[in-house]
C-alpha cells in the first residue's frame, strides 16, 4: 500500500486512526480518519464527516440556530420561558407536551420532550 504524505506539513505519513475527537456545542463525536505522524494534523473522509453532520442534525445541533436570545418573564407561580414560533413549528409543538428540565452547571438548562 502506498504511503500518503501529509498535505499540511509535507513531511509526515498519514496513518489510519479511530480516535479523532470533534466537538459541537458541548457534544463530542469520536470519528475515524487519518493523522499525520509528524505534525498531528487530522483528516476526515467526506463519508465520515457526513456521518457526524447527520448525527448532529438529529440532535438539533447542525443546520439551525443553536442559540436564541430570549427574556424570561415572571408569573404569579414562577418564571416563564416562551418558545419561539419557528422552533414550535419545526418541532410540531402543540403546547400540551410534557418536558423534562435539567440544570447543567450554573448557566445552562436542558429541555427535553417526554411525549411526541
ABEGO torsion letter per residue (X at the ends): XBBBBBAAAGABBBBBBAABBBBBGGBBBBBBBBBBAAAGBBBBBAAAAAAAAAAAAAAGABGBBABBBBBBBBBAAEBBBBBBAAAAAAAGBAGABBBBBBBBEAABBBBBBABX
